[in-house]
């Protein structure tokens, strides 16, 4: 089933990814509010415990068929989720939600770099262009006043979190077609929550005082996390990682809109940097089509026109 509008054809899986991307963009500011009542480890642990509980209630009847491969897949993805969300949450203690979202978006051009490092698949030419645009945007976003890269602790933590999220995307793409999505989602959320709680005594983070605000935010974000993870895992069974990451490019834009409505104001050069990062995300997913015959090629594009993979 596909939805056609203005010459574009979107499958229901792609529409679902677009909707959860909008939800995802709104979570940055919510997390920042929650950090006024909780440390980052406890909040991430509580958030994913709620997400795991929600997913478990929907998947309890299928858990008895859990395989070793699904357990390993869930654990691997869960570790990546913990690192990505925890470092991002720590970064939000010192930078704005808008800046965090744009830096987080760097995970998209990081995906081809990880594929090169791990799978020995060198990035395409357009991927290199996207990486260059994204890095230029990071320079402006991190140090807009000086026009140079003067990243602080929050920016650096968020940058590393983007690398973990890129690894998560690759892992989901690797396992999604060969495991039961419901069982793997439960495992990965439980692993992410358990790791966050286990790291609290190591980091010296105390339990926060009881707060209804914290409960409401953790519960709401837990539901959102469950929705996001279930949808990503379900949709990427038929949507390629390339196509999925292109859709995810809208996430920092939505975060920027929400932040703007909440009163956040980025300097003009920082806004330009964010725009370059989004451009880099999009360009990195394009591919040049060579002309096969005179005139138009089979898909209606002329030689040299970019098309989205997937």
C-alpha positions in Angstrom: 0.0 0.0 0.0 1.4 3.4 -1.0 0.4 7.0 -0.6 0.8 9.2 -3.7 0.9 13.0 -3.5 2.6 15.5 -5.7 4.3 12.9 -7.7 5.8 11.1 -4.7 4.9 7.6 -3.6 5.3 6.7 0.1 4.6 3.3 1.6 2.8 3.1 4.9 6.1 2.2 6.5 7.6 5.4 5.3 4.6 7.4 6.4 5.0 5.8 9.8 8.7 6.7 10.0 7.8 10.4 9.1 5.3 10.5 11.9 7.6 9.1 14.6 10.4 11.5 13.4 8.0 14.3 14.3 7.5 12.8 17.7 11.3 12.2 18.0 12.0 15.9 17.3 9.8 17.0 20.2 11.5 14.8 22.7 14.7 16.9 23.0 13.0 19.8 24.8 11.0 17.4 27.1 14.3 15.7 28.1 15.8 19.0 29.0 12.8 19.9 31.2 13.1 16.4 32.9 16.8 17.0 33.8 15.8 19.8 36.2 14.3 17.0 38.4 16.6 14.1 37.8 20.2 13.0 36.9 20.7 11.7 33.4 21.3 8.1 34.2 18.2 7.7 36.4 16.1 9.5 33.8 17.3 7.3 30.9 16.8 4.2 33.0 13.3 5.2 34.0 12.4 6.3 30.5 13.4 3.0 28.9 12.0 0.9 31.8 8.6 2.5 30.9 9.2 1.8 27.2 10.2 -1.8 27.9 7.0 -2.3 30.1 4.8 -0.9 27.4 6.4 -3.1 24.7 6.4 -6.2 27.0 2.6 -5.9 27.5 2.2 -6.0 23.7 4.6 -8.8 23.2 4.2 -11.1 26.2 2.6 -13.9 24.2 5.5 -14.2 21.8 8.4 -14.0 24.3 8.4 -17.8 24.8 9.9 -18.2 21.3 12.9 -16.0 22.1 16.0 -17.3 20.3 19.7 -16.8 21.1 20.1 -14.7 17.9 17.3 -12.4 19.0 18.8 -12.2 22.5 22.2 -11.2 21.0 20.5 -8.8 18.6 18.5 -7.1 21.3 21.6 -6.8 23.6 23.7 -5.3 20.8 21.1 -2.7 19.8 20.3 -2.0 23.5 23.9 -1.2 24.2 23.9 1.2 21.3 20.6 2.8 22.4 22.0 3.2 26.0 25.1 5.0 24.8 23.3 7.1 22.3 20.5 8.3 24.6 22.6 8.6 27.7 25.4 10.7 26.1 22.8 12.8 24.4 20.9 13.4 27.7 24.1 14.3 29.4 24.9 16.8 26.6 21.4 18.4 27.1 22.5 19.5 30.5 24.7 22.2 29.0 23.4 22.9 25.4 20.0 23.9 24.0 17.6 21.3 22.6 17.9 22.8 19.1 21.7 22.5 19.1 21.5 19.0 20.5 19.1 17.9 17.7 21.2 19.3 14.9 24.4 17.7 16.3 22.6 14.4 16.8 21.6 14.5 13.1 25.3 13.9 12.2 24.6 10.2 12.8 23.3 10.1 9.2 26.5 10.9 7.4 28.3 8.8 10.0 26.5 5.7 8.8 28.5 5.4 5.5 31.7 6.0 7.5 30.8 3.1 9.9 30.0 0.9 6.9 33.4 1.7 5.5 35.2 1.0 8.8 33.3 -2.1 9.7 32.0 -3.6 6.4 34.8 -2.3 4.2 32.2 -0.6 2.0 33.7 2.8 1.0 31.3 5.8 0.9 30.0 7.0 -2.5 31.0 10.4 -3.9 27.7 12.0 -2.7 28.3 10.6 0.8 31.6 12.4 1.0 29.9 15.7 -0.1 27.3 15.2 2.6 30.0 14.5 5.2 31.8 17.7 4.2 28.6 19.8 4.4 27.7 18.3 7.8 31.2 18.9 9.2 31.1 22.5 8.0 27.7 22.9 9.7 29.1 21.5 12.9 31.9 24.1 12.9 29.3 26.9 12.7 27.0 25.3 15.2 29.6 24.5 17.8 31.4 27.9 17.6 29.3 30.4 15.7 30.7 33.5 17.3 34.3 32.6 16.4 33.5 30.8 13.2 35.5 27.8 14.4 35.1 24.5 16.2 35.1 25.4 19.9 33.0 22.5 21.1 32.3 22.3 24.8 31.5 19.2 26.9 27.8 19.2 25.8 28.7 19.3 22.1 31.3 16.6 22.4 29.0 14.3 24.3 26.3 14.8 21.8 28.7 14.2 18.9 29.7 10.8 20.4 26.1 10.0 21.0 25.5 10.5 17.2 28.1 7.8 16.5 26.3 5.4 18.8 23.0 6.1 17.1 24.6 5.5 13.7 25.7 2.1 15.1 22.1 1.5 16.2 20.8 2.1 12.7 23.3 -0.3 11.2 22.5 -3.0 13.8 18.7 -2.6 13.2 19.2 -2.9 9.5 21.4 -6.0 10.0 19.0 -7.9 12.1 15.5 -6.6 11.2 14.8 -9.1 8.5 15.8 -12.2 10.4 14.4 -11.9 13.9 11.0 -11.3 15.6 10.8 -7.6 15.9 8.6 -7.6 19.1 10.9 -9.8 21.0 14.1 -7.9 20.0 12.5 -4.6 20.9 11.7 -5.8 24.4 15.2 -7.0 24.9 16.9 -3.9 23.6 14.8 -1.6 25.8 15.4 -3.7 28.9 19.1 -3.7 28.2 19.2 0.1 27.8 17.3 0.6 31.0 19.4 -1.9 33.0 22.7 -0.4 31.9 21.5 3.1 32.9 20.5 2.0 36.4 23.6 -0.1 36.8 25.9 2.8 36.0 24.3 5.1 38.6 26.5 3.9 41.6 29.6 3.9 39.4 29.0 7.5 38.4 27.9 8.5 41.9 24.5 9.7 40.8 22.0 9.6 43.6 18.3 8.8 43.4 16.3 12.0 42.7 13.5 13.1 45.1 10.0 12.1 44.0 8.5 14.4 41.5 5.2 14.1 39.6 6.7 16.2 36.8 9.5 13.6 36.5 7.0 10.7 36.5 4.9 12.4 33.8 7.9 13.2 31.5 9.5 9.8 32.0 6.2 8.1 31.3 5.4 10.1 28.3 8.9 9.8 26.8 8.9 6.1 27.7 5.7 5.7 25.6 7.3 7.7 22.8 10.5 5.6 22.9 8.4 2.4 22.7 6.5 3.8 19.7 9.7 5.0 18.0 11.6 1.7 18.5 8.7 -0.5 17.5 8.1 1.6 14.4 11.7 1.7 13.4 12.2 -2.0 13.7 8.9 -2.8 11.9 9.4 -0.3 9.1 13.1 -1.1 8.4 12.1 -4.6 7.4 11.0 -3.1 4.1 12.6 0.3 4.1 16.3 0.4 3.4 18.7 2.0 6.0 19.5 4.6 3.3 15.8 5.5 2.8 15.1 5.5 6.5 18.0 7.8 7.4 16.8 10.2 4.8 13.4 10.4 6.5 15.1 10.8 9.9 16.7 14.0 8.5 13.5 15.8 9.4 14.0 15.2 13.1 16.3 18.2 13.9 14.0 20.4 11.9 11.1 19.5 14.1 13.2 19.8 17.2 14.3 23.3 16.1 10.6 24.3 15.6 9.7 23.1 19.0 12.7 24.8 20.6 11.8 28.0 18.8 8.2 27.9 20.1 9.7 27.4 23.6 11.8 30.5 23.3 15.2 29.1 22.2 17.1 31.5 20.0 20.2 30.3 18.1 22.6 32.8 16.5 22.3 33.3 12.8 25.5 31.4 12.0 24.4 28.5 14.2 21.1 28.4 12.3 23.2 28.3 9.1 25.2 25.5 10.6 22.1 23.5 11.4 20.9 24.0 7.8 24.2 22.7 6.5 24.0 19.6 8.6 20.5 18.9 7.3 21.7 19.5 3.8 24.6 17.1 4.4 22.2 14.5 5.7 20.1 14.8 2.5 23.0 15.0 0.1 24.7 12.0 1.7 21.7 9.9 0.7 21.7 10.9 -3.0 23.2 9.1 -5.9 24.0 10.3 -9.4 22.2 8.5 -12.2 24.2 7.9 -15.4 22.4 8.2 -18.7 21.6 4.8 -20.2 20.0 6.1 -23.4 19.6 9.4 -25.2 17.0 11.7 -23.5 15.6 10.5 -20.3 16.5 7.4 -18.4 14.0 4.8 -17.4 13.0 6.4 -14.1 12.3 9.8 -15.7 15.6 11.5 -14.6 18.1 12.9 -17.0 21.9 12.3 -16.7 23.3 14.1 -13.7 20.0 14.4 -11.8 20.2 13.0 -8.2 17.8 10.4 -7.0 17.2 9.0 -3.5 18.3 5.5 -3.0 16.0 2.9 -1.5 
